[in-house]
């Protein structure tokens, strides 16, 4: 009962503190917008620690945050090697290849209507295929190293990026396109000066969606075959060994990497599309 009361007390204190910040005179400042989610996250971690310790929850069910932190600190070399194998080699390379090729294909689709009519329906079909079905096939085709994980990532990010870019390139209105034609602009002049800038919010939307898909694809693909390295491999083997603290340490690495990756793309978007209404203020 005492751990439950302590958790309730911590929750109420965090609620009160966040309410004071949200309703105070500095509610719209960057400091408060940073502190509010930080306080909420620390409150959840404190409640987690209190309940797991106080109720003697077994390690194989849910380890305490302190146990996860200790395992994280003790396994830094292993976690770093897994990070390089899965995120840098598999996810990042597949992300660059998939999004880059999707952008070039979107230009071709926008240029020639027969590609739009023939390719996009096929793309919607392929995008609906489950990763658990395509990943084993690609692993058999490209081998058990990071190349097959990059191939899975390419398949996962290609069509979301393609659909968003094609939609963005059609964002310019007919009046704007007619105005460019009255100035005797060529296709590429109209593309670079009108349609590509107008498509930037859509392009970055596809890039942000693909950041999450890339990490998921690279990690899940390692469940179907990989060398003795990688985050997916480590998670699957640690679950078999009932080493749940190691599993959660890998989850923390994946969460930090995904957040940093998404934040980097969002930061670039803010600098590129500063003129868009979504970035004002």
N, C-alpha and C positions, 0 to 999 in steps of 0.2 A: 504493500500500500504506500509506503514512504517514497519509493522510486516514482510511482505514478503521480503522487502529489507534487514531488519535485519537478517532474516533467511538465505538469500543468502550470506550476508556478513560473517556470522558465518560459513557457509559451505565452502566458499572460503578460509577463514582463516584456518579451519581444514585441507582442502585439501593441502594448501601450507605448513603447518607445518608437515603433514605426508610425503609429498614429500621430504622435506628437510631431514627428518630423514631417509627415505628409500634410498635416494641417497647420504647420507653423509658417512664419513669415518667409522662410527660405525654402519653401517646398519646391520651387521651380529651379533651384540652383543645381549645378552639376554635382556638387558635393552630396546633396541629399539624394539625388538620383543614383549616386554610387553607393551611398550608405544603406539605403533601404533594402535592396536585394542582398547586400552583404550581411546585414543584421538578420534578415530572414533565414539565410543559409546557415549562419552560425547558430541560430536558435534551433533549427532542425537537427544539426549535428549534435548539439548539447542534449536535446531530448533523446535522440538515438543512443547516445552514450549512457545516459541515465537509465533508460529502460533496459538496455541490453545488460548492463552491469548489475542493476538492481534486481532484475528478474532472472538472472543466471541463464540467459539464452545461450544454447550451445553454439560453439564456433561454426559447426557445419550448417547451422540454420542462418545465423546472421552475426558476423563478427562486429565488435565495437569499433568505432572510428579510430580510437587510439591504437588498437591492434593492427588495423589496416595501415595506419601511419608508420608504425614500427616496421611492418613488413615492407612497406614502400621504401623506407630509408635503408633497410638492410639489403634490398634487391635492386638498387639503382643500376649496377652494370647490366643485369639481366633485362630490366625494363628498358634501358636505353637501346640495347641490341634489338629487342623486340620492336621498339618504336621505329628504329631505322629500317628494319626489314619490312614492316607492315605499312607504316605511314609514309616514310620518305620514298622507299623503292616501289611499293605496290600502289598505295592510294594516290600519292602526288604525281607519279609518272602517268598513271591511268587517267587522272583528272586532267592533266595538261593535254594528253593525246586526245581524250574523248571530247573535251570542251573545244579544243582547237579545231579538230576535224568537224565537229558539229557546226561551228561558226562558219567554216568554209562551205560546208554543205548547205547551210541556210542561205548563203548568198546565191548558190546555184539554184536552189529551190525557188528563191524569190525571182531569179532571172528567167527561169523557164517553167512555165505552168505545168507542163507534163510531168515534171519531177514532183511538183507539189501535189498533183492529183494521184500520182502513183506511189510516192515514197511515204508521205505522211500517214496514210492508213496502215501501211506495213509497220511504220514506226510505232504507232499506237498499239499494234498487236505485240510487237517485240517488247515494248516497255511493260506490257502487262504480264509477261512471263515471269514466274517466280525465280528468285535467285538460287533457291535450292535445286532447281531443275537445270539451270544453265551453268552454274559454277562447276559441277563435276565434269561436264563435257569440256569446258574450257581448260580445266586442270589437266585432263587427259590429252588435250591438243597441245598445250604450251608447256607442259611439265609441271613439276612440283615446286619450282622456285618462284620468285616474286613475279616473273613474267606472266604467269597464268592469273595471278591476282590483279595485275594491271589490266589484263584483258577483261576480267569480270567488271572492273571499275569502268572501263571504256564502254562496255555494253550498258551499264546502269546509268551513266551520266550523259550518254550521247543524245538520246531522244528527248529528255527534258530540256536540255540545252538547245537542241534543234527547234523544238516547238516554240520555246520562248523567243528565240532569235527571229524566227519567221514571223511571229506575231508582232514583234517590235519593228521589223522592217516595213510592216504594213500600217504602222501607227500614223505616219504622215498623212494629212488629209489630202483629198483630191485637189482642193484649191491651192494648197502649198506645192503640190507636184506640178500643177498647171502653171503656177508662177515661175517655177524653175525652167519649164519648157519655154515660156515666153522670153526668158533670158538666154535662150539657146544653149542651155546647159546639157552636157552629155550625160549618159547614164551614170558614169562613175563620178562626175562632178556632183550630180544630184544625190548620189549615194553617200559621198563623203561629207557633203556640206549640209544635207537635210535629213536623209533617212537614217543614216548611222547614228548621228547624235540623238534623234528622236527615239531610236531603238535602245539606247543605252540603259534606261531603267529596266527594260525587259531582259536585256542580256545579263545584267548583274543579278536579276532575280533568278535566272537560270543558273548562274555561277554559284549563288548562295545555296540554292537547293542542292546542287551537285556536291557541295562540300560535305554535307551529311551523307549523301548516297555513296560518295567515294570511300569514306571511312567504314561504313557498314559493309559495303561490297568487299573491301580488302580483308576485313576481319572474318566475315562469314566464309569467304572463299577458302581461308586457311583451315576450316573445319573439314574440308574434303581432300586434304593432302597438302603437306608442306614439309620443308626440312625442319629440323629440330630447333626452330627459331620462329618468332612471330607472335603477335598478340593473340590471334585466334588459336594457334597451336598451344600457347601457354594456358589460355583459358580452358580449352578442352581437356588438356592433360591434368591441370590443377583440379578441375571438377572431379575427374576420375580418382584423384588422390585425396579428395575431400579437403583440399587446401583452399578453403574459401577466402582466406585473407589475401592470398596471391591473386585470386580471381578479381577481388575488389580493387586490388592495387592496379591491375591492368585496366579495369573499368575507369579508375581515376585518370590514368594516362590517356585513355581514349577520350574521356570527357574534356580534359584540359586541351588536348590536341584539336578536338573538334571545335571547341569554343574559340581557341586562338585562330584557327583556320577561317572560321566564319567571320570573326571580328576583323581579320586582315582584309578579307574581300569587302566587307561592309565599309571599312575605312577608305579603301580605294574607290568604292562607289561614291562615297560622300565627296571625295575630291574631284571625281570625274563629272558627276551629275549634280554639282552644286546649284545649278540653275533650275532644277526640277522642283515643283512645289513640295514634294515629300521630303526634301532636304533643307527647306527654308526654316529659319527660326531655331 
